[in-house]
């Protein structure tokens, strides 16, 4: 289940060391802010050493973002203190941006946070975005602000190279994350189909394949191939030795892992 949130928060700091006669100048009053959101679907690619864009169906619409708002503001109704500091917290949450109606708020400094998705989930539709913006509410004014949300999780995809496809007629691969989730790929998987996983997760890969020449089925034992990085698209490429020896090379970005095949005995007790 997707989670949408807009949060507005504030912390007011009042009367620090002022006497009743020493009332500081303030911009007391209320104002409001109108938000629009944008989504940055650019992620890093270690393969190309540049940024690449996620498909359009891998980002939420602007009005679907939850909003959190908060910060530090001036509250004239709070009592002054001769010593110490009086504090007050302001927190507003909206399930989606479309529910936000730009209410009047005390003047002061605020932070708005938008977020989308459940960071504990992994899968083809488990993309998570977050963005934050500091702004100042001015008395008797309405301001307009834009919040940009960027991807927070990691992306993986898998493809098989041409030499692998020549040497093996069929293949099944499983990539397991540190959370224990398994994702299946085949001989013809597209490198442009993203799977969203947790950042900082170890990736383990195993698989089976059928030799095109004689139909012998082989397996590739599970190997750790790398660790994911936030806001990065990790492309896994599997290829075979050009010498025709059947061993495969697994590249996760620039990290190379060589894996020898092991023939699967159809009747090990014979």
C-alpha positions as CSV (number, residue, x, y, z in Angstrom):
1,X,0.0,0.0,0.0
2,X,1.4,3.4,-1.0
3,X,1.8,6.0,1.6
4,X,1.3,9.7,0.8
5,X,2.2,12.5,3.2
6,X,2.7,16.3,3.3
7,X,3.9,17.4,6.7
8,X,4.2,21.1,7.9
9,X,6.1,21.6,11.1
10,X,7.4,24.6,13.1
11,X,9.2,25.3,16.4
12,X,8.6,28.7,17.9
13,X,11.4,30.2,20.1
14,X,10.1,33.0,22.3
15,X,11.2,35.4,25.0
16,X,14.8,34.3,25.4
17,X,16.1,36.6,28.2
18,X,13.7,39.5,27.4
19,X,12.0,41.4,30.1
20,X,8.4,42.6,29.8
21,X,9.6,46.0,28.8
22,X,12.0,44.7,26.1
23,X,9.6,43.5,23.5
24,X,11.5,42.7,20.3
25,X,10.3,43.8,16.9
26,X,8.4,41.0,15.2
27,X,6.4,40.4,12.0
28,X,3.4,39.1,13.9
29,X,0.5,37.9,11.9
30,X,-0.5,35.1,9.6
31,X,0.2,34.2,6.0
32,X,-0.2,31.2,3.8
33,X,1.8,29.2,1.3
34,X,0.7,27.5,-1.9
35,X,2.6,24.4,-3.1
36,X,3.3,22.7,-6.3
37,X,5.4,19.6,-6.6
38,X,7.7,18.2,-9.2
39,X,9.4,14.8,-9.5
40,X,13.0,14.2,-10.4
41,X,13.3,10.8,-12.0
42,X,17.0,11.1,-12.7
43,X,19.2,8.5,-11.1
44,X,22.9,7.8,-11.1
45,X,24.2,5.1,-13.4
46,X,27.6,3.6,-12.6
47,X,27.7,2.0,-16.0
48,X,27.5,5.2,-18.0
49,X,29.1,7.5,-15.4
50,X,26.1,9.8,-15.9
51,X,22.5,10.2,-14.9
52,X,19.7,8.3,-16.5
53,X,15.9,8.7,-16.4
54,X,13.4,6.2,-14.9
55,X,10.4,5.3,-17.1
56,X,7.4,7.6,-16.8
57,X,5.3,4.9,-15.0
58,X,7.9,4.9,-12.2
59,X,7.0,8.2,-10.6
60,X,3.9,9.4,-8.8
61,X,1.7,12.3,-9.9
62,X,2.1,15.6,-8.2
63,X,-1.2,15.6,-6.3
64,X,-0.6,12.1,-4.9
65,X,2.2,13.2,-2.6
66,X,1.6,13.3,1.1
67,X,2.7,16.6,2.7
68,X,4.3,17.3,6.1
69,X,4.8,20.9,7.2
70,X,6.7,22.4,10.1
71,X,9.5,24.8,11.2
72,X,10.0,27.8,13.5
73,X,7.6,30.6,13.8
74,X,6.5,33.6,15.9
75,X,3.4,33.1,18.0
76,X,2.2,36.4,19.5
77,X,-0.3,34.6,21.8
78,X,2.5,32.9,23.7
79,X,3.5,34.5,27.1
80,X,6.9,36.2,27.4
81,X,9.4,34.8,29.9
82,X,12.0,36.7,31.7
83,X,14.4,33.8,31.6
84,X,14.7,30.8,29.4
85,X,13.0,30.0,26.2
86,X,9.3,29.2,25.5
87,X,8.8,26.7,22.6
88,X,5.8,25.7,20.6
89,X,5.6,23.0,17.9
90,X,3.5,23.3,14.7
91,X,2.8,20.1,12.8
92,X,0.3,19.6,10.0
93,X,0.0,16.4,7.9
94,X,-2.0,15.9,4.7
95,X,-2.7,12.5,3.1
96,X,-2.3,14.0,-0.4
97,X,-1.4,17.4,-1.7
98,X,-4.9,17.7,-3.2
99,X,-6.2,17.9,0.4
100,X,-4.0,20.8,1.3
101,X,-6.0,24.1,1.3
102,X,-3.2,26.6,2.1
103,X,-4.5,27.5,5.6
104,X,-3.3,30.6,7.4
105,X,-0.3,30.0,9.6
106,X,1.7,32.2,12.0
107,X,4.5,34.0,10.4
108,X,7.9,32.3,10.7
109,X,10.2,29.7,9.2
110,X,8.9,26.3,8.2
111,X,9.9,23.1,6.5
112,X,7.6,21.2,4.2
113,X,8.3,17.5,3.4
114,X,6.6,15.4,0.7
115,X,7.0,11.6,0.5
116,X,5.7,8.7,-1.5
117,X,5.9,5.0,-1.1
118,X,6.9,2.5,1.6
119,X,10.7,2.2,2.0
120,X,10.3,-1.3,3.5
121,X,8.9,-2.7,0.3
122,X,10.8,-3.9,-2.8
123,X,9.6,-4.7,-6.3
124,X,8.8,-3.3,-9.7
125,X,6.3,-0.8,-8.3
126,X,8.0,-0.1,-4.9
127,X,9.6,3.2,-5.9
128,X,9.9,5.8,-3.1
129,X,10.3,9.5,-3.4
130,X,11.0,12.3,-0.9
131,X,11.6,16.0,-1.0
132,X,11.9,18.9,1.5
133,X,11.9,22.7,1.3
134,X,12.5,25.4,3.9
135,X,10.4,28.5,3.5
136,X,9.2,31.6,5.5
137,X,5.6,32.6,6.1
138,X,5.1,36.3,5.9
139,X,2.3,38.2,7.7
140,X,-0.6,39.0,5.5
141,X,0.9,37.4,2.4
142,X,0.4,34.3,0.3
143,X,3.6,32.8,-1.2
144,X,4.1,30.1,-3.8
145,X,6.7,27.4,-3.4
146,X,7.8,24.3,-5.5
147,X,9.0,21.1,-3.8
148,X,11.0,18.6,-5.8
149,X,11.0,14.9,-4.8
150,X,13.7,12.5,-5.8
151,X,14.0,8.7,-5.6
152,X,15.3,7.4,-2.3
153,X,15.6,3.7,-3.0
154,X,17.9,1.8,-5.4
155,X,17.2,0.2,-8.8
156,X,18.4,-3.0,-10.3
157,X,17.9,-4.7,-13.7
158,X,19.4,-7.6,-15.5
159,X,20.4,-8.5,-19.1
160,X,22.3,-11.3,-20.8
161,X,25.0,-10.6,-23.4
162,X,25.2,-11.9,-26.9
163,X,27.9,-14.5,-26.2
164,X,25.8,-15.9,-23.3
165,X,22.8,-16.2,-25.6
166,X,24.8,-18.0,-28.2
167,X,26.2,-20.5,-25.7
168,X,23.1,-21.0,-23.7
169,X,19.6,-21.5,-25.2
170,X,17.7,-21.0,-21.9
171,X,18.5,-19.4,-18.6
172,X,16.8,-18.5,-15.3
173,X,18.4,-16.2,-12.7
174,X,17.4,-15.2,-9.2
175,X,18.6,-12.0,-7.5
176,X,18.1,-12.0,-3.7
177,X,18.3,-8.9,-1.6
178,X,19.4,-8.6,2.0
179,X,15.7,-8.3,3.0
180,X,15.2,-11.9,1.6
181,X,13.2,-10.9,-1.5
182,X,13.8,-12.8,-4.7
183,X,13.5,-11.4,-8.2
184,X,13.5,-13.6,-11.2
185,X,15.1,-12.9,-14.6
186,X,15.3,-14.8,-17.8
187,X,17.5,-15.2,-20.9
188,X,15.6,-12.3,-22.6
189,X,15.1,-9.9,-19.6
190,X,15.3,-6.3,-20.6
191,X,18.0,-4.0,-19.0
192,X,15.4,-1.2,-19.1
193,X,12.9,-2.9,-16.7
194,X,13.7,-1.6,-13.2
195,X,13.2,-3.3,-9.9
196,X,13.3,-1.1,-6.8
197,X,15.1,-2.3,-3.7
198,X,16.5,-1.0,-0.5
199,X,19.7,1.0,-0.6
200,X,22.7,-0.5,1.1
201,X,21.5,-4.0,0.4
202,X,23.8,-6.9,-0.5
203,X,22.8,-8.6,-3.8
204,X,23.1,-12.4,-4.2
205,X,22.7,-14.1,-7.6
206,X,22.2,-17.7,-8.7
207,X,20.8,-19.4,-11.8
208,X,20.5,-22.2,-14.2
209,X,21.0,-22.5,-18.0
210,X,20.8,-25.0,-20.8
211,X,23.7,-25.3,-23.2
212,X,22.6,-24.7,-26.8
213,X,25.1,-27.3,-28.2
214,X,24.0,-30.4,-26.3
215,X,21.0,-29.5,-24.1
216,X,23.0,-30.1,-20.9
217,X,21.5,-28.1,-17.9
218,X,24.0,-26.3,-15.7
219,X,23.7,-24.2,-12.6
220,X,25.6,-21.2,-11.3
221,X,26.0,-21.3,-7.5
222,X,24.8,-18.3,-5.5
223,X,27.4,-15.5,-5.4
224,X,27.4,-12.1,-3.7
225,X,27.8,-9.6,-6.6
226,X,27.7,-6.2,-4.8
227,X,25.9,-3.7,-2.6
228,X,23.2,-1.2,-3.7
229,X,23.5,2.6,-3.4
230,X,20.6,5.0,-3.0
231,X,19.3,6.8,-6.1
232,X,21.4,4.6,-8.3
233,X,20.4,2.2,-11.1
234,X,22.6,-0.9,-10.9
235,X,22.6,-2.8,-14.2
236,X,23.6,-6.5,-13.9
237,X,25.0,-7.9,-17.1
238,X,25.7,-11.6,-17.6
239,X,27.8,-12.9,-20.4
240,X,29.7,-16.1,-21.4
241,X,33.4,-16.6,-22.2
242,X,34.2,-15.9,-25.8
243,X,36.5,-19.0,-25.7
244,X,33.4,-21.1,-25.4
245,X,34.3,-22.7,-22.0
246,X,30.9,-22.0,-20.5
247,X,32.0,-20.0,-17.5
248,X,30.0,-16.8,-17.1
249,X,31.0,-13.3,-16.1
250,X,28.6,-11.2,-13.9
251,X,29.1,-7.5,-13.9
252,X,27.3,-5.2,-11.5
253,X,28.3,-1.9,-12.8
254,X,32.1,-2.1,-12.8
255,X,32.3,-5.0,-10.4
256,X,33.2,-8.3,-12.1
257,X,32.4,-11.8,-10.7
258,X,33.5,-14.9,-12.6
259,X,31.3,-18.0,-12.0
260,X,32.1,-21.5,-13.3
261,X,29.1,-23.6,-14.3
262,X,28.3,-26.9,-12.6
263,X,26.5,-29.6,-14.6
264,X,23.2,-30.8,-13.0
265,X,23.0,-34.6,-12.8
266,X,19.6,-35.8,-13.9
267,X,19.9,-39.1,-12.0
268,X,22.6,-38.7,-9.3
269,X,22.0,-42.1,-7.8
270,X,22.4,-44.0,-11.1
